[in-house]
Amino acid sequence: MAPSLASAGAAAFVLLGFTLYQSFLSTGIVYGWPSLLSLLTSENVYRHRCDNYAESCPERTLAFNLVFSIGAMVNVSGGVACGFLVDSIGPRKGILTGLILIITGSLCLGLADVESDWAWPAAYVFYGLGGCCVHLSSFSLGNAFGKAKGVVISCFVAMFSISALAFQVFDLAYRAGLTLRVVSLIHVSLEALNMCFSGWLWPDSALKPGTRLIFERCRIKSSGGMEQGIATKSLTARERCVSALGIARTYKFVGFLTFHFTQLGLNRCLMGWMAAELRWKHEELLGASRPGLDIDHELAMFNFLQAAAGFISIPAFGWLVARFGHRRAPFCATAGLAVLFLAVRPFSEPWLLPVLYIVSACHRQLFFSTFFTFMISEYPAELFATLAGMANILAGLVSFLQNPLLEFVLRDMDGDFLLPLLAQLGIAAIVFVCSLVAWFYDKPVLPPPAALDTETEPGQTSPQSAKLSPQHASEVDEAAESKLQL
């Protein structure tokens, strides 16, 4: 039987603790741009583009915007390449590759001349690709915790959200008197230490459901798993592409992505519209002869809670997955939170704003946790990163829709957000109802052979009534064909 959080073993917890620290330092640092921008501005980067070496000019602003845009675009569009690489070489080598890229980015920052034009976008390209590789390599660790995988995966999602604060730590060190070169070399040394521990601790292959981690000769090895006793061969590049595309064309995968993109779009509209929406609420309050809002303070509070308040929902998500499984309750809970925060958004009452910030942060935490938990549980571990990378590209395209929608509201609707917010609430309500209906009509699948050791879903009495994994299904089919040929 798969281990739980309490019985996962010391090796699993050691690897989990290290991976959480590594995730904070490496995975989402590309989104800590405001802190890095402050540091680069103080170092007079791109100041040579301004006439008379002025401190500010449109050319310098455009150059800085281009650096972040390139890094963020590479982090999104490189998902398929990074995922395919991680699935091909395994999580340990995938993490090492990502850390090498991040170290290269920090070396570009620390050793480049301040008048360089190429070093800064190159560094952000390395940060984007490296963070994606490290992030996608980590999630199979959740399989070592059995039914408690929801807590583990949700922790990885939360660490990705707050990893943008890593550059804020570097900015504080810079303001304390360290130079950009010293700060960058400190980052290089920390990531080099991460490389040593990753090469030492991480197993070679992706961890599959039912895997246990044990210490063996001062290293961590994997044992057990659903493929125990069955000889498996690694997929070729062509077989991996064909398998991933075959899964991507199924109704289940398309429906899953539709749900995810709907939740992602609602969240992105919230984050991208918040500044303009707060100004709208400020004017509504002034029009009612009431005190207005401190918009800068509200934005700071919103950004902080979006990164930090998601931790509140980690225990709840872990309980949902352990109690009801990964296929039903997390989707309903995510859709329900979307309805809740969208029901609050149209109101201008100042006391409702903290409620909006906290509920929307929990919604963001839940839909990303639901996405990765479903992917790592429902599909083969050796295809997880490829499928997640494919979804990452499409998610990036969905995110880019927020700007045209915001421009439409500000221009054609004179900044009145009421109708767009009600439309989003209607979409969220439809998705919530569909999720409840899908939960009600979700039928248990046929049981696998009794000899196979599988994880049971909540409500199933034994492994004999559990769902057969995609890996086992293909292996059983191959075994049957071999017997027929004999």
C-alpha positions in Angstrom: 0.0 0.0 0.0 1.2 3.5 -0.8 2.7 5.4 2.2 1.0 8.3 3.9 2.5 11.5 5.2 3.2 9.9 8.6 4.7 6.7 7.2 6.6 8.1 4.2 9.9 7.6 6.0 12.9 9.8 6.9 14.4 9.7 3.4 11.2 11.2 1.8 11.1 14.0 4.3 14.8 14.8 3.9 14.3 15.1 0.1 11.1 17.1 0.6 12.7 19.6 2.8 15.6 20.1 0.5 13.4 20.3 -2.6 11.2 23.0 -1.0 14.2 25.1 -0.2 15.5 24.6 -3.7 12.1 25.5 -5.2 12.2 28.8 -3.3 15.6 29.7 -4.6 15.2 28.5 -8.2 11.8 27.9 -9.7 9.9 31.2 -10.0 12.7 33.8 -9.6 12.0 35.1 -13.1 8.9 36.7 -11.6 10.8 38.6 -9.0 11.5 41.3 -11.6 10.5 44.4 -9.6 13.2 43.7 -7.0 15.8 42.9 -9.7 14.8 46.0 -11.6 15.4 48.2 -8.6 18.9 46.6 -8.3 19.7 47.1 -12.0 18.5 50.6 -12.0 20.8 51.5 -9.1 23.7 49.9 -11.0 22.9 52.3 -13.9 22.2 49.4 -16.3 20.9 50.7 -19.7 21.5 54.3 -18.6 23.9 54.7 -21.6 20.8 54.6 -23.8 19.6 57.9 -22.5 20.8 61.2 -23.8 23.4 62.9 -21.5 23.3 59.8 -19.4 20.0 60.8 -17.9 18.5 58.7 -15.1 15.2 58.0 -17.0 14.1 57.9 -20.6 11.7 55.9 -22.8 14.6 53.9 -24.3 15.8 52.7 -21.0 12.2 51.8 -19.8 11.6 49.9 -23.1 14.9 48.0 -22.7 14.0 46.9 -19.1 10.5 45.9 -20.2 12.0 43.8 -23.0 14.2 41.9 -20.5 11.3 40.8 -18.4 9.1 40.1 -21.4 11.7 37.8 -22.9 12.3 35.9 -19.7 8.6 35.4 -18.9 7.9 34.3 -22.5 10.8 31.8 -22.4 9.6 30.5 -19.1 6.1 29.8 -20.6 7.0 28.8 -24.2 10.0 26.7 -23.1 7.6 24.4 -21.1 7.4 21.7 -23.8 11.2 21.6 -24.4 11.9 21.6 -20.7 9.2 19.0 -20.0 10.4 16.7 -22.8 14.0 17.0 -21.5 13.0 16.2 -17.9 11.0 13.2 -19.0 13.8 11.9 -21.1 16.7 12.3 -18.7 14.9 11.9 -15.3 14.3 14.4 -12.4 17.8 14.3 -11.1 19.5 15.3 -14.3 16.6 17.7 -15.1 17.2 19.5 -11.9 21.0 19.6 -12.5 20.4 21.0 -16.0 18.0 23.7 -14.6 20.5 24.7 -11.9 23.3 25.0 -14.5 21.1 27.3 -16.5 20.3 29.4 -13.5 24.0 29.6 -12.5 24.8 30.8 -16.0 22.2 33.5 -15.7 23.6 34.7 -12.4 27.1 34.8 -13.9 25.8 36.9 -16.7 24.4 39.4 -14.1 27.5 39.4 -12.0 30.3 39.5 -14.6 28.7 41.7 -17.3 29.6 45.3 -18.0 26.9 47.7 -17.0 26.8 49.1 -20.6 26.2 45.6 -22.1 23.0 45.2 -24.1 22.9 41.4 -24.3 23.8 40.2 -20.8 20.6 41.1 -19.1 18.1 39.5 -21.5 20.4 36.5 -21.8 20.5 36.1 -18.0 16.7 36.2 -17.9 16.4 33.6 -20.6 18.6 31.3 -18.5 16.5 32.0 -15.5 13.3 31.3 -17.3 14.4 27.9 -18.8 16.3 26.9 -15.6 13.4 27.6 -13.3 11.0 25.6 -15.6 13.3 22.6 -15.6 13.7 22.6 -11.8 10.0 23.1 -11.2 8.8 20.3 -13.5 11.4 17.9 -12.1 10.1 18.1 -8.5 6.5 17.0 -8.7 7.0 13.3 -8.9 8.2 13.4 -5.3 4.5 13.7 -4.3 4.1 10.0 -5.3 6.3 9.0 -2.4 3.7 10.3 0.1 0.7 8.3 -1.2 -2.6 9.8 -0.3 -0.8 12.8 1.2 0.6 13.8 -2.2 -1.8 16.7 -2.2 -0.1 18.4 0.7 3.4 17.9 -1.0 2.4 19.2 -4.4 0.5 22.1 -2.9 3.7 23.0 -1.0 5.6 23.1 -4.3 3.0 25.4 -5.8 3.3 27.7 -2.8 7.1 27.8 -2.9 6.9 28.7 -6.6 4.6 31.6 -5.8 7.0 33.0 -3.1 10.2 32.2 -5.0 9.8 35.7 -6.6 10.9 37.0 -3.2 14.4 35.5 -3.7 15.4 38.6 -5.7 13.9 40.8 -3.0 16.4 39.2 -0.6 19.2 40.0 -3.0 18.0 43.6 -3.4 18.1 44.0 0.4 21.6 42.6 0.5 22.6 45.1 -2.2 21.1 47.9 -0.2 23.0 46.7 2.8 26.3 47.4 1.0 27.1 44.4 -1.2 27.8 45.0 -4.9 25.8 43.4 -7.8 28.8 41.1 -8.5 29.0 39.9 -4.9 25.2 39.3 -4.7 25.3 37.3 -8.0 28.2 35.2 -6.9 26.5 34.4 -3.6 23.5 33.2 -5.7 25.9 31.1 -7.8 27.5 29.5 -4.7 24.0 28.7 -3.3 22.9 27.1 -6.5 26.2 25.2 -6.8 25.5 23.8 -3.4 22.0 22.9 -4.5 23.6 21.0 -7.5 25.8 18.9 -5.1 22.8 18.0 -2.9 20.5 17.3 -5.9 23.1 15.0 -7.5 23.5 13.2 -4.2 19.9 13.0 -3.0 17.6 12.7 -6.0 16.9 9.3 -7.7 17.5 9.0 -11.4 14.0 8.1 -12.5 10.6 9.8 -11.9 8.9 8.5 -8.8 5.8 6.5 -9.6 2.7 5.9 -7.4 3.5 3.6 -4.5 7.2 4.4 -4.5 9.1 4.4 -1.2 12.3 6.3 -0.6 15.0 4.7 1.5 18.6 5.5 2.6 21.1 3.3 1.0 24.8 3.9 1.4 24.2 7.6 2.4 22.1 8.2 -0.7 18.4 8.1 -1.3 17.0 5.3 -3.5 13.5 4.5 -4.6 11.9 1.1 -4.1 8.5 -0.5 -4.7 6.1 1.4 -6.9 3.3 0.2 -9.1 5.9 -1.1 -11.6 7.6 -3.4 -9.1 8.4 -6.7 -10.6 7.6 -5.5 -14.2 10.4 -4.8 -16.5 9.9 -1.4 -18.1 11.8 0.1 -21.0 12.4 3.8 -21.5 10.5 5.4 -24.3 12.3 6.7 -27.4 11.8 10.3 -28.4 9.3 9.4 -31.1 7.3 7.1 -28.7 7.3 9.8 -26.1 5.9 12.4 -28.6 3.3 9.9 -29.9 2.1 9.0 -26.4 1.9 12.6 -25.2 0.0 13.7 -28.3 -2.3 10.7 -27.9 -3.2 11.7 -24.4 -3.5 15.4 -25.3 -6.3 14.4 -27.9 -8.5 12.6 -25.4 -11.7 14.1 -24.2 -10.6 13.8 -20.6 -7.4 15.8 -21.1 -9.2 18.5 -23.2 -12.0 18.8 -20.6 -9.4 19.0 -17.8 -7.5 21.8 -19.6 -10.7 23.6 -20.3 -11.4 23.7 -16.6 -7.9 24.8 -15.8 -7.8 27.5 -18.4 -11.1 28.9 -17.2 -9.8 29.2 -13.6 -6.5 30.6 -14.8 -8.3 33.2 -17.0 -10.4 34.3 -14.0 -7.3 34.6 -11.8 -5.3 36.5 -14.5 -8.1 39.0 -15.0 -8.1 39.6 -11.3 -4.3 40.1 -11.1 -4.0 42.2 -14.3 -7.1 44.3 -13.6 -6.6 45.0 -9.9 -5.0 48.5 -10.2 -7.7 49.8 -12.6 -10.4 48.0 -10.6 -9.2 49.7 -7.3 -9.3 53.1 -9.1 -12.9 52.3 -10.2 -13.9 51.4 -6.6 -12.1 54.5 -5.3 -14.2 56.7 -7.6 -17.4 54.8 -6.6 -16.7 55.6 -3.0 -15.9 59.3 -3.7 -19.1 59.5 -5.7 -21.0 58.3 -2.7 -19.4 61.0 -0.5 -17.3 58.4 1.4 -13.6 58.2 2.0 -11.7 56.8 -0.9 -9.1 54.0 -1.0 -5.3 54.2 -0.5 -4.6 52.5 -3.8 -0.9 52.0 -3.3 -1.5 50.4 0.1 -4.2 48.2 -1.3 -2.1 47.0 -4.2 0.8 46.2 -1.9 -1.5 44.2 0.4 -3.0 42.4 -2.6 0.4 41.4 -4.0 1.6 40.2 -0.7 -1.4 38.1 0.1 -1.4 36.6 -3.4 2.0 35.2 -2.7 1.6 34.3 1.0 -2.1 33.7 1.8 -2.1 30.6 -0.4 -0.4 28.7 2.4 -3.7 28.8 4.3 -5.3 26.4 1.8 -2.5 23.8 1.8 -3.9 21.7 4.7 -7.4 21.9 3.3 -6.2 20.8 -0.2 -4.2 17.9 1.3 -7.3 16.8 3.3 -9.5 17.0 0.2 -7.2 14.8 -1.9 -6.7 12.3 1.0 -10.4 12.1 1.8 -12.0 12.3 -1.7 -9.2 11.6 -4.2 -7.8 13.8 -6.9 -10.5 13.5 -9.5 -13.6 15.2 -8.0 -13.5 17.3 -4.8 -10.5 19.5 -5.7 -12.2 20.7 -8.9 -15.5 21.5 -7.1 -13.6 23.3 -4.3 -11.6 25.4 -6.8 -14.7 26.3 -8.8 -16.5 27.2 -5.6 -13.8 29.6 -4.5 -13.9 31.2 -7.9 -17.6 31.9 -7.5 -17.0 33.2 -4.0 -14.3 35.8 -4.8 -16.1 36.9 -8.0 -19.3 37.4 -5.9 -17.3 39.8 -3.7 -15.5 41.7 -6.5 -18.4 44.0 -7.7 -18.8 45.6 -4.2 -16.8 48.6 -3.3 -16.9 48.2 0.5 -13.4 48.6 1.9 -13.9 45.8 4.5 -14.6 43.3 1.7 -11.2 43.9 0.0 -9.2 41.7 2.5 -11.8 39.0 2.0 -11.3 39.3 -1.8 -7.5 39.1 -1.5 -7.5 36.1 0.8 -10.1 34.1 -1.0 -8.6 34.8 -4.5 -5.2 33.7 -3.1 -6.6 30.5 -1.9 -8.3 30.0 -5.2 -5.0 30.5 -7.1 -3.3 28.0 -4.8 -6.0 25.5 -5.2 -6.3 25.5 -9.0 -2.5 25.1 -9.5 -2.4 22.4 -6.9 -5.4 20.7 -8.5 -3.7 20.9 -11.9 -0.4 19.3 -10.9 -2.0 16.7 -8.6 -4.3 15.5 -11.3 -1.5 15.4 -13.9 0.9 13.4 -11.7 -1.8 11.0 -10.5 -3.8 10.4 -13.7 -1.0 10.1 -16.3 2.3 8.2 -16.6 5.0 9.7 -14.5 7.4 9.5 -17.4 5.1 11.7 -19.5 4.1 14.2 -16.7 6.6 17.0 -17.5 5.9 16.8 -21.3 2.1 17.1 -20.8 2.6 19.8 -18.2 4.8 21.8 -20.5 2.3 21.5 -23.3 -0.4 22.9 -21.0 2.0 25.6 -19.8 2.2 27.1 -23.3 -1.5 27.1 -23.8 -1.9 28.7 -20.3 0.5 31.4 -21.3 -1.7 32.2 -24.3 -4.7 32.4 -22.1 -2.9 34.8 -19.8 -2.1 37.2 -22.6 -5.9 37.7 -23.2 -6.2 39.8 -20.0 -4.6 42.9 -21.6 -7.0 43.2 -24.6 -10.0 42.6 -22.3 -8.8 45.3 -19.9 -8.3 47.7 -22.8 -11.8 47.0 -23.9 -13.2 47.8 -20.5 -11.2 50.9 -20.0 -11.9 52.3 -23.5 -15.3 51.1 -24.7 -16.9 50.8 -21.3 -15.5 53.9 -19.8 -13.8 52.0 -17.0 -17.1 50.5 -15.6 -16.2 47.0 -14.4 -19.6 45.9 -13.2 -20.8 44.1 -16.4 -17.4 42.3 -17.0 -17.3 41.1 -13.4 -20.9 39.8 -13.6 -20.0 38.0 -16.8 -17.0 36.3 -15.1 -19.3 35.4 -12.2 -21.7 33.7 -14.6 -18.9 31.7 -16.2 -17.6 30.7 -12.8 -21.1 29.6 -11.7 -21.5 27.4 -14.8 -18.2 25.8 -14.3 -19.0 25.1 -10.6 -22.3 23.5 -11.5 -20.7 21.4 -14.2 -18.0 20.3 -11.7 -20.7 19.2 -9.2 -22.6 17.3 -12.0 -19.3 15.6 -13.1 -18.7 14.5 -9.5 -22.2 13.1 -9.2 -21.9 11.1 -12.4 -18.3 10.0 -12.0 -18.4 6.2 -12.1 -15.8 3.8 -10.7 -13.7 2.1 -13.3 -13.3 -1.7 -13.8 -11.0 -3.3 -11.2 -7.5 -4.4 -12.2 -6.2 -7.9 -11.6 -5.8 -8.7 -7.9 -2.1 -9.3 -8.2 -1.3 -5.7 -9.0 -0.5 -3.4 -6.1 -2.2 -0.1 -6.8 -3.2 2.9 -4.9 -6.9 3.0 -3.8 -9.1 6.0 -4.3 -11.2 7.0 -1.3 -14.4 5.0 -1.3 -12.7 1.9 -2.8 -12.4 -1.0 -0.3 -9.2 -2.6 -1.6 -6.5 -2.4 -4.3 -8.6 -4.9 -6.3 -11.2 -2.1 -6.8 -8.6 0.6 -7.6 -8.1 2.3 -10.9 -5.5 0.7 -13.2 -2.8 3.2 -14.0 -1.9 4.1 -17.6 1.5 2.4 -17.2 -0.1 -0.9 -16.0 -2.7 -0.8 -18.7 -0.1 -0.6 -21.5 2.0 -3.2 -19.8 -0.9 -5.6 -19.4 -1.8 -5.2 -23.0 1.8 -5.9 -24.1 1.9 -9.0 -21.9 -1.4 -10.2 -23.4 -0.2 -9.7 -27.0 3.0 -11.6 -26.2 1.0 -14.6 -24.8 -1.2 -14.6 -27.9 1.9 -14.6 -30.2 3.3 -17.5 -28.2 
